Amino acid sequence: MKLWLFFSVLFFIAISLLPLAYSQTQTCDYQRVCMNWSICNENNTKYRFCYDVNNCTGNYIDIEYTECNYLFETHCLNSVRDLDETDVDCGGSCAPCPKGKSCLSDEDCETNACDLVNFTCVEKSEKRGFIEAFAYNHPFDFMLIISFIYAALFFLSFYIFTHSFRKQEEEFNIENSRKRMQGFIDLFYLYLSRKDFRKASLAYSESMRIAERISEHLPENDLRDLEELRDDYEKFIANQHE
């Protein structure tokens, strides 16, 4: 009788512990469901709520945070052309614009080519530069500038030509004066050898007058000839007074 009672108690204890043993061997089926992300906050973060459906972790509600770009998400994704955008939600600080959209520079376009005539994104082979854009948008001003450039080139060419001609003419006159000066020096010595002192004095005066006018352009050998001429003339004057 006592043995039967002992086995009955043992059976009921085993039956009561069976669910606990089953729960120890069974794994929790973790199911997590998350809501949509919130809008980006000014501190460049956004959040979302996530739910542990089977409450396996003990935390039924969890909050996740992630980094974001407040400026980008508030004006580059709002379907409105605002701030520095060149077209709706593109260009400027936003992503580059596709072909056909408005732009201000090459960086505003996916093709890296902004046509400056109508300021739209085009292929690089279709891009028109600043000069073509200016000629297209301001034809009168463009023609005025071109006319001014041609006039400036004409006057510059004319100035260079006349300056070169004057320089050649000046060089010719200097060379001609040097020859005349040398001629009067030769005449001085000729008249001096003939004892024609009056004509020798005139030849000396004329040679010195020419030398004074072109002194800055005389070479070293001419300057030496003039020094010898002065010495000889001073000797001639000294002999005249003896």
C-alpha positions in Angstrom: 0.0 0.0 0.0 2.8 2.4 0.9 4.6 1.5 -2.3 1.6 2.2 -4.4 1.2 5.7 -2.7 4.9 6.5 -3.3 4.7 5.7 -7.1 1.5 7.8 -7.4 3.2 10.9 -5.9 6.2 10.4 -8.1 3.9 10.1 -11.2 2.1 13.4 -10.4 5.4 15.2 -9.8 6.7 14.0 -13.2 3.5 15.1 -14.9 3.8 18.6 -13.4 7.4 19.0 -14.4 6.9 17.9 -18.0 5.8 21.4 -19.4 8.8 23.0 -17.7 11.2 20.5 -19.3 9.5 21.0 -22.7 9.9 24.8 -22.4 13.6 24.4 -21.6 14.2 22.4 -24.8 12.0 24.6 -27.1 13.6 27.7 -28.8 11.8 31.1 -29.1 10.8 32.0 -32.6 12.2 35.6 -32.9 10.1 37.8 -35.2 11.0 41.4 -35.4 8.8 44.0 -37.3 10.0 47.6 -37.8 8.0 50.6 -38.7 9.1 53.3 -41.3 11.9 55.7 -40.5 11.0 59.0 -39.1 11.9 62.3 -40.9 15.5 63.4 -40.6 16.0 65.7 -37.5 18.2 68.8 -37.4 20.8 66.8 -35.5 21.2 64.6 -38.6 19.6 61.5 -37.1 16.3 59.6 -37.6 14.6 56.8 -35.8 12.1 53.9 -36.1 10.2 51.6 -33.8 10.7 47.8 -34.0 8.6 45.2 -32.3 9.6 41.7 -31.0 6.4 39.9 -31.8 7.1 36.8 -29.7 8.8 38.8 -27.0 11.9 36.5 -27.1 14.2 39.2 -25.8 12.0 40.5 -23.0 11.9 43.9 -24.7 8.7 44.1 -26.8 9.5 47.6 -28.2 12.9 48.6 -29.5 14.0 52.0 -31.0 16.7 52.2 -33.7 18.6 55.3 -34.7 20.7 56.0 -37.8 22.5 59.0 -39.3 21.0 61.1 -42.1 21.6 64.4 -43.9 19.0 66.9 -42.7 19.7 69.4 -45.4 19.6 66.9 -48.2 16.5 65.1 -47.1 14.5 68.2 -46.4 15.1 69.9 -49.8 16.5 67.3 -52.2 13.6 64.9 -51.8 10.6 67.3 -51.4 9.6 67.5 -55.1 10.1 71.2 -55.0 12.8 73.3 -56.6 14.3 75.3 -53.7 17.5 76.5 -52.1 20.5 76.0 -54.6 18.8 73.4 -56.8 19.0 74.1 -60.5 16.0 71.8 -61.2 13.5 69.9 -59.0 15.5 67.9 -56.4 18.7 68.0 -58.4 21.7 70.2 -59.1 23.5 72.4 -56.6 24.1 70.5 -53.3 21.7 67.8 -54.4 22.5 64.9 -56.8 23.4 65.9 -60.4 20.5 66.4 -62.9 19.8 64.0 -65.8 20.0 65.1 -69.4 17.4 67.8 -70.3 17.2 69.3 -66.8 18.2 72.9 -65.9 21.8 73.6 -64.8 24.3 76.4 -64.2 27.6 74.5 -64.4 28.9 71.1 -65.5 28.8 69.8 -61.9 25.0 70.1 -61.9 24.7 67.4 -64.6 25.1 63.6 -64.7 26.8 64.0 -68.1 29.1 66.6 -66.6 28.2 68.9 -69.5 26.0 72.0 -69.1 25.1 73.8 -72.3 25.6 77.5 -71.6 23.2 78.7 -74.4 20.0 77.4 -72.8 21.5 76.1 -69.5 20.4 72.5 -69.8 22.2 69.2 -69.2 23.4 67.7 -72.5 25.9 65.2 -73.8 29.5 66.5 -73.9 29.5 66.5 -77.7 26.5 68.8 -77.7 27.8 71.3 -75.2 28.2 74.9 -76.4 30.7 77.1 -74.6 30.7 80.6 -73.2 31.6 82.4 -76.5 28.8 80.7 -78.4 26.4 81.3 -75.5 27.3 85.0 -75.4 27.0 85.4 -79.2 23.6 83.7 -79.1 22.2 85.6 -76.2 23.8 89.0 -76.9 24.3 89.2 -80.7 24.7 93.0 -80.9 27.2 93.2 -78.0 29.1 90.3 -79.6 29.4 92.0 -82.9 30.5 95.2 -81.2 33.2 93.4 -79.3 34.4 91.6 -82.5 34.5 95.0 -84.3 36.5 96.5 -81.4 38.9 93.6 -81.5 39.5 94.0 -85.3 39.9 97.7 -84.9 42.4 97.2 -82.0 44.4 94.7 -84.1 44.4 97.1 -87.1 45.7 100.0 -85.0 48.2 97.8 -83.3 49.5 96.5 -86.6 49.6 100.1 -88.0 51.5 101.3 -84.9 54.1 98.4 -85.2 54.6 99.1 -88.9 55.0 102.9 -88.4 57.3 102.4 -85.4 59.4 100.0 -87.4 59.5 102.3 -90.3 60.5 105.3 -88.1 63.2 103.2 -86.4 64.6 102.2 -89.8 64.4 105.8 -91.0 66.2 107.0 -87.8 68.9 104.3 -88.2 69.3 105.4 -91.8 69.7 109.1 -90.8 72.2 108.3 -88.1 74.3 106.2 -90.4 74.1 109.0 -93.0 75.2 111.5 -90.4 78.1 109.3 -89.3 79.3 109.2 -92.9 79.1 113.0 -93.2 80.9 113.4 -89.9 83.7 111.1 -91.1 83.8 113.1 -94.4 84.3 116.4 -92.6 87.0 114.8 -90.4 88.8 113.7 -93.6 88.4 117.2 -95.0 89.9 118.7 -91.8 93.1 116.7 -92.3 93.1 117.4 -96.1 92.8 121.2 -95.6 95.3 121.0 -92.7 97.9 119.3 -95.0 97.3 122.0 -97.6 97.7 124.8 -95.1 94.2 126.0 -95.8 93.5 126.8 -92.1 90.1 128.5 -92.7 88.6 125.5 -94.4 90.1 123.2 -91.9 88.4 125.1 -89.1 85.1 124.9 -90.9 85.4 121.2 -91.5 86.3 120.7 -87.8 83.3 122.7 -86.6 80.9 120.9 -88.9 82.2 117.4 -87.8 81.8 118.3 -84.1 78.3 119.7 -84.7 77.2 116.4 -86.3 78.9 114.4 -83.6 77.1 116.3 -80.8 73.7 115.6 -82.5 74.3 111.8 -82.8 76.7 111.3 -79.8 74.4 108.7 -78.2 74.5 106.5 -81.2 78.3 106.6 -82.0 80.3 103.4 -81.7 83.6 103.3 -79.8 85.9 103.7 -82.9 84.0 107.0 -83.9 84.5 108.3 -80.3 88.2 107.6 -80.5 88.4 109.4 -83.9 86.7 112.4 -82.3 89.1 112.5 -79.4 92.1 112.4 -81.8 90.4 115.1 -83.8 90.1 117.4 -80.8 93.7 116.8 -79.9 94.9 117.6 -83.4 92.7 120.7 -83.6 94.0 122.0 -80.2 97.6 121.5 -81.5 96.6 123.3 -84.7 95.2 126.3 -82.7 98.3 126.3 -80.5 100.5 126.5 -83.6 98.4 129.3 -85.0 99.1 131.5 -81.9 102.9 130.9 -81.9 
